[in-house]
């Protein structure tokens, strides 16, 4: 079977909460190796897209394919799920587990991996994000920034029970929200390093311009449950499209009205 060149492909994907249409027949494709940013105002459905891709929620209508395979179940219901790794806005570490147990959590499902090998894999991934000798600590013994880096190390872990032939799809949900410019730059560098190390495709959801510009090749503008604009990162920087212009310059006047945001 010929492998799909698309890491993600959606057709008329829709989801609603009650009478509210969060996503209304959205269509997009992400090629293997591409880095995409999905942008838009708060509450526009950006994180909902990531949750659907991560298999945490199911759409009401439409079709989703990841690495060419149609997705119809939540991730835990699948026998051979795609390699999709979500880095949450918050580190989302389990407080009762050590850092090694948090990072190597999925590896323990593979009975062919010894404790020694899991330890080596975990320490290697922690070193990739600049963390050393923290594997025996608990999350509350680390600073917030260190916990954030642990979540990136977890995204580097390769679960060998998954399809090893597929490069991963990396999802980053508001990775620099609430951070100062220096801390944001460090996280942006870490996103790029994680992308390079994993050699996969990625989607960043963000409203921080530096994060969008430094970690993406393409941009999709989401508002009102639909994509309003699509283009390269260079086009995004120069576009006079009313949605893009309003978003980039933080204007109150424009197609995105404050009462809706």
N, C-alpha and C positions, 0 to 999 in steps of 0.2 A: 504494500500500500504506500503510495507516494505521500511523503510528509507535507503537511500544509505549510506554506510560506508565511501564514498568518499566526501570530501568537494569540491574537484575539480577533474575533469577528462577531458582530451583533447584527441582528435583523429585526427591526421594529420592536426593540426591547422596551417593555413598559412595566411599571410597578406603581401601585397606588396604596395609600393608607386611607381606608374608608372612601370618602368622596374626593380626596386630594390626590391629584395625579402628580407624583413625584418625578417620574420619568415617562415621557410620552413618545413612544415609537422612535427610540434613538438608534442610529446606525453609525458604526465606525469600525475601522480595521486597524490593527496594530501589527506591523510586520516584525518578523524575527529580528532581534537586535536593535529595534527602535526604542527611543526614549520619548515618552509622551507626557505632557502636562495637561491636566483637566482643570480649568479655572472657572471662576464665577463667584458671585456673592455668597455669603453664608446662607445655608438653607436651600441651595439650588439643586441639591441631589448628588453632589460630587462624591461624597463618602458612601452614598448608597450604591453607586456604580462599583466602587471597590469591594463592598460587602457582597454584591452579586458575583463579581469575578472570583472572590475568595471562597465562594460557596457557603457563606454564612446565612444568606437569605435567597429566596427564589423569586424571579420575576413573575408577574401575573400573566404576561403575554410576551410573545416574541421568541427569538431563538438566540442562543449563545453558544459559540464554539470556541474552545481553547485548545490550541495546537491541533486544530482541525477536528476535534472530537466534540460532538454535541453534548451539552451539559443539561441534564434533566433532574439531577438529585443534589441535595446538600452534600458537602464534601465528605462528611462522616458516613454517608450512605453509599459511597462509591467503593468498589473493590480495587480499582486502579486509578486513583484520582490524579489529575494533572499537578505538576510541581508549581504551585502558586504560593508565594510567600508574602504575607502582609505585615508591614511594620506599622504598628498603630501610632497614633498621635502621642499617647502615653506609653511608656515602656511595656506595660501589661505583663509584668513578671509575677510569678507565684511566690508570695512572701515566705511560705514555709519551706521552699526548696532552695538549695544552694544555687549559685550562679552556674556551676557545671550542670546541675540537674535541670535548670531552666533552659540552658542553651542546647543541651543534648537530649532533651525530652523525647523527641520523635525517634532518635536513634535507638532508644531502648526497645522499640518494637521489633527491631531486626535482631533475631536470636543468633545470627551468625557473627555479630560484632561483640568482641570481648570488652570488658570494662576498661581494660588498658587502652584498647584502640579508640573507644569512645572518648576517653580522657584526652588522648593525643589529638583527636579531631577537634574537640571543644577548645583546648588550649591554643591550637593553631588559629582557629577562628577568632578567639579573643585577642590574640596577638595581632591579627589583621586590623583590628579596630583600636589598637594601642592599649590594650589591657593585659596586665601580667600579674600573676600570683593572686588573682581574685576568685578563682574557681571554687574555693571552699567557703567564701563569704556568703552571707544572706543579702538579698536586695537592699534591706534597710541599712546595711553597713556601707553602702556606696552612695555617692552623691547623685543628684538627679541627672547630671550630664553623663556620669559613668553608667547609670542604669540605661540611659538612652543608647549608649554605645553597645551595651549588652544585647539590646533588642536588635541591633544591626548584626552583631555576631551570630545571633540566632537565625537571621535571614541568610547567612552564608552557609549554614549547615546543610549538607546534602543528605536527605533521607534516602538511603539506599533501598528502601522497600518500594519507592516510587519508580517511575519510568526513567531510568538513568540516561536514556537516549534523548530526552527532552531537556533543553536549557530552561532554566526557571523563568517564571513571570514574577517580577518583583513589584510590589504595590506599596507606596508610601503615602500614608494619610496625614496630611498637614504636619510634616516632620519638623518644621521650624516655627510653628505657631507659638507666639508668646515669648520667643527668644530674642535676646539682644543681637545686634548686627554681627558681633564677633562670634557669638555662639552659633548663630545661623550659618556663618561661613564655614565653621568647623563641621556642622552637620551636612551642609551641601557638599563639602569635600568628601565626607564619609559616604554620602549617597553615590557619588561618582566612583569612589573606590569600590563600593559594594557592587555596583553595576559592572565595573571592569573585572572584578574577581569572579563574579558569577557568570559573566559572559551571556547574560540573558536579555530579555526585554523588560522595560519598566514603565510604570505609570505613576506619576507624582500628582497628588491632589494638593493644591496650595493656592493661597491668595497673596503670598509674599513674592514680590517681583524678582528679587535676587535669586530666590530658590527656583522660580520658573525659568529664568534666563540662564542659570548656571547648570541646570540638571536635565534640560530637555532639548530635543531636536524639533518636535512638533507641538502645537498647542490646539486644544479644543476649548471653545468658550461655551459654557452651559448656563442657561437661564430659562426659567419657566418650563422646565422639563424637557427642553429641546436644545440641541447644539445650534448656536447662532453664528458661529464663525469657526473656521479651521484654517491653519496655515503653518508655515515654518516659524521657528523662533525669531528669525530675522524679520519676517513679515509681521510677526506679532509686535516687535519693537517699533515698527514704522507705520503700522496700519492706522488709517483714519476711519475705519469701521466704527460706527457709533457705540457698539457694545464694547469693543476693545478699547476705544479712546476713553470712554467713561470709566472703565475698570482700571486702566493704567493710571489715570490722573485723579481718581477718586472724586469725580464730579457728581453733584446731586442731580443735575439736569441731564437727562438722557433716557434711553429706552428702559433702563433698569430703575424702576421707581422705588424710593425709600419705603413706601408703604407696603411694597411687595417683598422687600429684602429682609 
